[in-house]
Amino acid sequence: MKTILVLGAGRSSSALITYLLQRAASHEWKIVVGDVSEAAARLRIGGSTRGHAIMFDIHNEEKSTEAIRTADVVISLMPAHLHHLVAKLCIVHGKHLLNASYVSPEMQALHNEALSKNVLLLNECGLDPGIDHMSAMQVIENIKEQGGKLLTFESFTGGLISPETDPENPWRYKFTWNPRNVVMAGQATAKFLQEGQFKYIPYQQLFKRLTKVSVPGFGDYEGYANRDSLKYIDTYGLHGIRNMLRGTLRNVGYCAAWDILAQLGCCDDTYPMEGVAGMTHRDFLNAFLNYDSQLMVEEKLCFTFRILPNGPEMKRLRWSGLFDRELIGLKEGTPAQVLEHILNKKWRLNPGDKDLIVMWHKFVYDLNGNKKEIHASLTATGDDANYTAMAKTVGLPLGIAARLVLENKITSRGVCIPTVKEIYEPVLTELKTLGISLTEQEIH
């Protein structure tokens, strides 16, 4: 019997753990779920006889070592900054590790050591990053096999809410992933390639410089650039490409309203605010505006940003409760922590809510002197607030990859991402059977 150790029993783990438990008997697997809350781990396992819950804290070296030593493959859904600590233990004990987070410098530094121990450290095997890499590489390889040369690659992915969910919500958005990551999004300068020129977008401009994206059957969206698109030129083998841009997708109007919060300083995580315990929502906004004995908070905000009192930006901020006289409910916090806490009151998923994943790729290439263009899109809808589309698209690729590892069908070792055919082809093939696939359209 093989043991799969899943670390982290949060929101994103539901689909992964369900996938593994449903296949555990036929594959002779034992699924161990570890979390700082053993109760949360037990909840994920339910009544399955193939599952076992444990309390797991990476900082408890003795228990962490024992859990990893007795596993055959480890999947980490813990916070990204902890993955490299898990990886170090996996290397010591010769265990393969899979996660859905970007390769950190700390993780990359473990590459040679992992190679020497014949250990796979597979990162970026979720949705974005993950399915975006795999689906893009599949199309890119097909174009190359025809003799085509890529000129443009653009890719945008967004975790949104389905049309029927919360119809009064003007943002068309709720927290389907780590709320802190949403509040902190885009803090680093975005780097990309446009018509052969290196381009940079600092944080203060990020939500103003948008790309319009139209997805067949779903309508128009707006995308803002991710931190570093340039590194994927090497990763995807696109040397000589003239346009390279990866970004995040949001519904139209989201970015203009979010930009106000960013420009105010509400997303700053570098210092603690004073007097948070006695602060209301509107006090929080007012803390970033000029003092005026006559004007209300709403009036000062409209004047500062030259927006209309009943305009779309104010409508979104008002819906989120940012002008309410309700106490925040924190004793202390940075601006980013306070904003996250306020937004979570309205932006958390309710039990019946369904989220929506939208991914869109654009490929422009030269084939025998003719310019060709392909648009490809992928959408997925959640079942409810627990079995979300985000959980499916993050968790299922990890589950499939774990099966492939246990079946010795992945030979890659060291620090890797799923851009090689031995990983992306079988993962995408099985995802299709699970209702998650890319639809391609040639643009004429």
C-alpha positions as CSV (number, residue, x, y, z in Angstrom):
1,M,0.0,0.0,0.0
2,K,1.3,3.5,-1.0
3,T,0.8,6.5,1.3
4,I,0.0,9.9,0.0
5,L,0.5,12.7,2.6
6,V,-1.5,15.8,2.0
7,L,-0.4,18.8,4.0
8,G,-3.1,21.5,4.5
9,A,-6.8,21.0,4.9
10,G,-8.0,24.5,3.9
11,R,-10.5,25.6,1.3
12,S,-8.3,24.6,-1.7
13,S,-7.9,21.0,-0.5
14,S,-11.5,19.7,-0.9
15,A,-11.3,18.5,-4.5
16,L,-7.8,17.0,-4.1
17,I,-8.7,15.0,-1.0
18,T,-12.0,13.8,-2.5
19,Y,-10.2,12.8,-5.8
20,L,-7.6,10.8,-3.8
21,L,-10.1,9.1,-1.4
22,Q,-12.4,8.1,-4.3
23,R,-9.4,6.3,-6.0
24,A,-7.7,5.0,-2.9
25,A,-9.2,1.5,-2.8
26,S,-8.6,0.7,-6.5
27,H,-5.0,2.0,-6.3
28,E,-4.2,0.6,-2.8
29,W,-3.5,4.1,-1.4
30,K,-3.7,5.3,2.1
31,I,-4.4,9.1,2.3
32,V,-3.0,10.9,5.3
33,V,-4.2,14.5,5.7
34,G,-2.2,16.7,8.0
35,D,-3.1,20.2,9.2
36,V,-2.3,22.4,12.2
37,S,-6.0,21.7,13.0
38,E,-6.5,17.9,13.3
39,A,-10.2,18.6,13.4
40,A,-10.1,20.3,9.9
41,A,-8.1,17.3,8.6
42,R,-10.8,14.9,9.9
43,L,-13.5,17.0,8.4
44,R,-11.9,16.6,4.9
45,I,-11.6,12.9,5.3
46,G,-15.2,12.4,6.4
47,G,-16.1,8.7,6.9
48,S,-13.6,7.3,4.5
49,T,-11.7,4.2,5.8
50,R,-8.8,5.0,3.5
51,G,-8.2,8.4,5.1
52,H,-6.3,9.2,8.3
53,A,-6.1,12.7,9.9
54,I,-3.1,14.0,11.8
55,M,-2.0,17.2,13.4
56,F,0.9,18.6,11.3
57,D,3.1,21.6,12.2
58,I,6.2,21.9,10.0
59,H,7.9,23.6,13.0
60,N,7.5,20.5,15.1
61,E,10.5,18.7,13.6
62,E,10.0,15.3,15.2
63,K,6.4,14.8,14.1
64,S,7.0,16.4,10.7
65,T,9.9,14.1,10.1
66,E,7.9,11.0,11.1
67,A,4.9,12.0,8.8
68,I,7.1,12.6,5.8
69,R,9.4,9.6,6.4
70,T,6.4,7.2,6.3
71,A,4.9,8.7,3.1
72,D,5.5,7.7,-0.5
73,V,4.6,11.1,-2.0
74,V,3.9,14.4,-0.3
75,I,1.5,17.1,-1.5
76,S,1.8,20.5,0.2
77,L,-1.1,22.9,0.2
78,M,0.4,24.8,3.1
79,P,1.2,28.6,2.8
80,A,3.8,29.0,0.0
81,H,6.5,30.3,2.3
82,L,6.6,27.0,4.1
83,H,7.0,24.7,1.0
84,H,10.8,24.8,1.1
85,L,10.8,23.6,4.7
86,V,8.8,20.6,3.6
87,A,11.0,20.1,0.6
88,K,14.1,19.9,2.8
89,L,12.6,17.1,4.8
90,C,11.4,15.3,1.6
91,I,15.0,15.4,0.2
92,V,16.5,14.0,3.4
93,H,14.0,11.1,3.3
94,G,13.9,10.6,-0.4
95,K,10.2,11.6,-0.9
96,H,8.7,13.3,-3.9
97,L,6.9,16.6,-3.2
98,L,4.2,18.3,-5.2
99,N,2.7,21.8,-4.7
100,A,0.7,24.5,-6.6
101,S,2.8,27.5,-5.7
102,Y,5.4,29.5,-7.7
103,V,9.0,28.3,-7.5
104,S,10.5,30.4,-4.7
105,P,14.3,31.3,-4.6
106,E,14.5,29.0,-1.5
107,M,12.9,26.1,-3.4
108,Q,15.1,26.7,-6.5
109,A,18.2,26.5,-4.3
110,L,17.3,22.9,-3.5
111,H,17.5,21.7,-7.1
112,N,20.9,20.1,-7.1
113,E,20.4,18.5,-3.7
114,A,17.1,17.0,-4.9
115,L,18.7,15.7,-8.1
116,S,21.4,14.0,-6.1
117,K,18.8,12.2,-4.0
118,N,16.6,11.4,-7.1
119,V,13.8,13.4,-5.7
120,L,11.1,15.3,-7.7
121,L,10.1,18.7,-6.4
122,L,7.2,19.6,-8.7
123,N,5.9,23.1,-8.3
124,E,3.3,25.3,-10.1
125,C,1.0,22.3,-10.6
126,G,-2.3,23.9,-9.8
127,L,-4.4,26.3,-11.8
128,D,-2.4,29.5,-12.2
129,P,0.3,28.5,-12.1
130,G,-0.4,25.1,-13.4
131,I,-3.1,24.4,-15.9
132,D,-2.1,27.7,-17.6
133,H,1.4,26.3,-18.2
134,M,0.2,22.9,-19.3
135,S,-2.5,24.0,-21.7
136,A,-0.2,26.7,-23.2
137,M,2.6,24.2,-23.7
138,Q,0.3,21.8,-25.5
139,V,-0.8,24.4,-28.0
140,I,2.8,25.8,-28.3
141,E,4.2,22.4,-29.0
142,N,1.5,21.7,-31.7
143,I,2.4,25.0,-33.4
144,K,6.1,24.2,-33.3
145,E,5.5,20.7,-34.7
146,Q,3.7,22.3,-37.7
147,G,6.8,24.5,-38.3
148,G,5.2,27.7,-36.8
149,K,7.1,30.4,-35.0
150,L,5.4,32.1,-32.0
151,L,5.1,35.9,-32.3
152,T,2.7,36.6,-29.4
153,F,1.6,34.7,-26.3
154,E,-0.8,36.3,-23.8
155,S,-2.5,34.4,-21.0
156,F,-5.0,35.6,-18.3
157,T,-6.7,33.6,-15.6
158,G,-9.2,34.8,-13.0
159,G,-11.1,33.3,-10.1
160,L,-14.5,35.0,-10.2
161,I,-18.1,34.2,-9.2
162,S,-20.7,32.6,-11.4
163,P,-23.4,34.8,-13.0
164,E,-26.2,33.4,-10.8
165,T,-24.2,33.9,-7.5
166,D,-24.8,37.1,-5.5
167,P,-26.4,39.1,-8.4
168,E,-26.3,42.3,-6.4
169,N,-22.5,42.1,-6.0
170,P,-21.1,44.9,-8.3
171,W,-17.6,43.6,-8.2
172,R,-18.6,40.1,-9.5
173,Y,-16.0,38.8,-7.2
174,K,-15.5,37.1,-3.8
175,F,-12.6,35.5,-2.1
176,T,-12.2,32.0,-3.6
177,W,-8.5,31.8,-2.7
178,N,-6.3,33.2,0.1
179,P,-7.8,36.6,0.9
180,R,-4.4,38.0,1.8
181,N,-3.0,37.1,-1.6
182,V,-5.9,39.1,-3.2
183,V,-5.2,42.2,-1.0
184,M,-1.5,42.0,-1.7
185,A,-1.8,41.3,-5.4
186,G,0.5,43.2,-7.7
187,Q,2.8,44.7,-5.1
188,A,5.9,44.0,-7.2
189,T,6.5,45.7,-10.6
190,A,5.1,43.8,-13.6
191,K,7.6,42.9,-16.3
192,F,6.6,41.8,-19.8
193,L,7.5,42.0,-23.5
194,Q,5.6,44.2,-26.0
195,E,6.7,44.4,-29.7
196,G,10.2,43.3,-28.8
197,Q,10.5,45.9,-26.0
198,F,10.8,45.2,-22.3
199,K,8.0,47.0,-20.5
200,Y,7.4,47.6,-16.8
201,I,4.3,48.5,-14.8
202,P,4.9,49.7,-11.2
203,Y,2.3,48.9,-8.6
204,Q,0.8,52.5,-8.7
205,Q,-0.1,52.0,-12.4
206,L,-1.0,48.4,-12.4
207,F,-4.7,48.6,-12.2
208,K,-4.9,51.4,-14.8
209,R,-3.1,49.7,-17.6
210,L,-5.4,46.9,-18.6
211,T,-5.9,44.4,-21.4
212,K,-9.4,43.8,-22.7
213,V,-10.2,40.1,-23.0
214,S,-13.3,38.6,-24.6
215,V,-14.3,35.0,-23.9
216,P,-16.9,33.3,-26.1
217,G,-20.1,32.7,-24.2
218,F,-19.0,34.6,-21.2
219,G,-18.4,38.2,-22.4
220,D,-15.8,40.9,-21.8
221,Y,-13.2,41.0,-19.0
222,E,-10.2,43.1,-18.1
223,G,-6.7,41.8,-17.3
224,Y,-3.8,43.3,-15.4
225,A,-0.2,42.1,-15.7
226,N,1.3,39.5,-13.4
227,R,4.7,40.2,-11.7
228,D,7.2,38.6,-14.1
229,S,6.1,37.3,-17.6
230,L,9.7,37.4,-18.9
231,K,10.9,34.3,-17.0
232,Y,8.5,32.2,-19.0
233,I,10.1,33.0,-22.3
234,D,12.8,30.5,-21.3
235,T,10.4,28.2,-19.6
236,Y,8.1,27.9,-22.6
237,G,11.0,27.9,-25.1
238,L,9.9,31.1,-26.8
239,H,13.2,32.8,-27.7
240,G,12.6,35.4,-30.3
241,I,9.0,36.0,-29.4
242,R,7.9,39.7,-29.7
243,N,5.0,39.8,-27.2
244,M,4.9,37.9,-23.9
245,L,2.3,38.7,-21.2
246,R,0.7,36.8,-18.4
247,G,-1.9,38.3,-16.2
248,T,-4.9,38.1,-13.9
249,L,-8.5,38.4,-15.1
250,R,-11.3,40.4,-13.5
251,N,-14.8,41.5,-14.5
252,V,-15.0,44.9,-16.1
253,G,-14.9,47.7,-13.6
254,Y,-13.2,45.8,-10.8
255,C,-9.8,47.3,-11.4
256,A,-10.9,51.0,-11.4
257,A,-12.4,50.5,-7.9
258,W,-9.5,48.4,-6.6
259,D,-7.1,51.1,-7.9
260,I,-8.7,53.6,-5.4
261,L,-7.9,51.3,-2.5
262,A,-4.3,50.7,-3.8
263,Q,-3.7,54.4,-4.4
264,L,-5.0,55.4,-0.9
265,G,-2.5,53.0,0.7
266,C,-5.1,50.5,2.0
267,C,-3.0,47.5,0.7
268,D,0.2,48.5,2.5
269,D,1.5,45.7,4.8
270,T,4.6,47.5,6.0
271,Y,3.4,49.1,9.2
272,P,0.8,48.7,12.0
273,M,-2.0,51.3,12.2
274,E,-2.8,53.1,15.4
275,G,-6.1,52.9,17.2
276,V,-7.5,50.0,15.2
277,A,-9.5,48.6,18.1
278,G,-11.8,51.6,18.2
279,M,-11.9,52.2,14.4
280,T,-14.9,51.8,12.2
281,H,-14.9,50.9,8.5
282,R,-15.3,54.6,7.4
283,D,-12.6,55.6,10.0
284,F,-10.2,53.3,8.1
285,L,-10.8,55.0,4.8
286,N,-10.8,58.4,6.4
287,A,-7.3,57.7,7.9
288,F,-5.9,58.0,4.3
289,L,-7.7,61.1,3.3
290,N,-7.0,64.8,4.1
291,Y,-8.6,66.4,7.1
292,D,-11.6,68.5,6.4
293,S,-14.0,69.8,9.0
294,Q,-16.8,70.2,6.5
295,L,-16.7,67.3,4.0
296,M,-17.8,63.8,4.6
297,V,-15.6,60.8,3.9
298,E,-17.5,60.0,0.7
299,E,-17.2,63.6,-0.5
300,K,-13.4,63.7,0.2
301,L,-12.9,60.4,-1.7
302,C,-14.9,61.6,-4.7
303,F,-12.9,64.9,-4.8
304,T,-9.5,63.2,-4.4
305,F,-10.1,60.7,-7.2
306,R,-12.4,62.8,-9.3
307,I,-15.2,60.2,-9.4
308,L,-19.0,60.6,-9.2
309,P,-20.9,60.1,-5.9
310,N,-23.1,57.6,-7.7
311,G,-20.5,56.3,-10.1
312,P,-19.5,52.6,-10.4
313,E,-16.4,53.0,-8.2
314,M,-18.4,54.4,-5.3
315,K,-21.1,51.7,-5.8
316,R,-18.5,49.0,-5.4
317,L,-16.9,50.6,-2.3
318,R,-20.3,51.2,-0.7
319,W,-21.5,47.6,-1.3
320,S,-18.3,46.3,0.4
321,G,-19.2,48.2,3.6
322,L,-16.3,50.5,3.5
323,F,-18.4,53.6,4.5
324,D,-20.2,51.7,7.3
325,R,-20.0,52.9,10.9
326,E,-19.4,49.3,12.1
327,L,-16.4,48.6,14.2
328,I,-13.7,46.7,12.2
329,G,-13.3,44.1,14.9
330,L,-9.5,43.9,15.1
331,K,-7.3,44.9,18.0
332,E,-4.4,45.7,15.7
333,G,-3.3,45.4,12.1
334,T,-1.5,46.8,9.1
335,P,-3.6,48.6,6.5
336,A,-3.6,45.4,4.4
337,Q,-4.8,43.3,7.3
338,V,-7.5,45.7,8.2
339,L,-8.8,45.9,4.6
340,E,-8.8,42.1,4.3
341,H,-10.8,41.9,7.5
342,I,-13.4,44.4,6.3
343,L,-13.8,42.9,2.9
344,N,-14.1,39.4,4.2
345,K,-17.4,40.3,5.9
346,K,-19.0,40.7,2.4
347,W,-16.5,38.9,0.1
348,R,-16.5,35.5,1.8
349,L,-18.3,32.7,-0.1
350,N,-21.7,31.8,1.4
351,P,-22.7,28.1,1.4
352,G,-24.7,28.3,-1.8
353,D,-22.3,30.5,-3.7
354,K,-20.6,29.2,-6.8
355,D,-17.3,30.5,-8.1
356,L,-16.2,30.7,-11.7
357,I,-12.7,30.1,-13.2
358,V,-12.0,31.8,-16.5
359,M,-8.7,31.2,-18.4
360,W,-7.8,32.7,-21.8
361,H,-4.8,32.3,-24.0
362,K,-3.9,34.2,-27.2
363,F,-1.3,32.7,-29.6
364,V,-0.1,34.6,-32.7
365,Y,2.4,32.8,-34.9
366,D,3.9,32.8,-38.3
367,L,3.4,29.6,-40.5
368,N,5.1,29.6,-43.9
369,G,4.9,33.4,-44.1
370,N,1.2,33.6,-43.1
371,K,0.2,35.1,-39.7
372,K,-2.2,32.8,-37.7
373,E,-4.0,33.5,-34.5
374,I,-5.6,31.1,-32.0
375,H,-7.7,32.0,-28.9
376,A,-8.2,29.3,-26.3
377,S,-10.3,29.4,-23.2
378,L,-11.2,27.3,-20.3
379,T,-14.0,27.8,-17.8
380,A,-15.1,25.8,-14.7
381,T,-17.9,26.4,-12.2
382,G,-17.9,25.4,-8.6
383,D,-20.6,23.2,-7.0
384,D,-20.8,25.2,-3.8
385,A,-18.7,27.2,-1.3
386,N,-16.8,24.0,-0.3
387,Y,-16.3,22.1,-3.6
388,T,-15.3,25.3,-5.5
389,A,-14.0,25.6,-9.1
390,M,-10.8,27.0,-7.6
391,A,-10.4,23.9,-5.4
392,K,-11.0,21.6,-8.4
393,T,-8.6,23.4,-10.8
394,V,-5.9,23.7,-8.1
395,G,-6.4,20.2,-6.5
396,L,-7.1,17.9,-9.4
397,P,-3.8,18.5,-11.3
398,L,-2.0,17.7,-8.1
399,G,-4.0,14.5,-7.5
400,I,-3.4,13.3,-11.1
401,A,0.3,14.2,-10.9
402,A,0.6,12.2,-7.6
403,R,-0.9,9.2,-9.3
404,L,1.6,9.5,-12.2
405,V,4.5,9.7,-9.7
406,L,3.4,6.6,-7.8
407,E,3.0,4.8,-11.2
408,N,6.6,5.8,-12.1
409,K,5.3,7.7,-15.1
410,I,7.2,10.9,-14.3
411,T,11.0,10.6,-14.7
412,S,11.7,14.3,-14.1
413,R,13.7,15.1,-11.0
414,G,14.9,18.1,-9.1
415,V,12.9,21.4,-9.0
416,C,10.4,21.2,-11.9
417,I,7.2,22.8,-13.2
418,P,4.7,20.9,-15.5
419,T,5.9,22.2,-18.9
420,V,7.3,18.8,-20.0
421,K,5.1,16.5,-22.1
422,E,5.4,13.5,-19.7
423,I,3.5,15.6,-17.2
424,Y,1.2,17.9,-19.1
425,E,-0.2,15.4,-21.6
426,P,-1.6,12.8,-19.1
427,V,-2.7,15.5,-16.7
428,L,-4.7,17.4,-19.3
429,T,-6.1,14.1,-20.7
430,E,-7.5,13.1,-17.4
431,L,-8.7,16.7,-16.6
432,K,-10.8,16.5,-19.8
433,T,-12.5,13.4,-18.5
434,L,-13.3,15.4,-15.3
435,G,-14.9,18.2,-17.4
436,I,-11.9,20.6,-17.4
437,S,-10.5,21.3,-20.8
438,L,-9.4,24.1,-23.2
439,T,-11.5,25.1,-26.2
440,E,-9.5,26.5,-29.1
441,Q,-10.7,28.9,-31.8
442,E,-8.8,30.0,-34.9
443,I,-9.3,33.7,-35.5
444,H,-9.6,34.7,-39.2
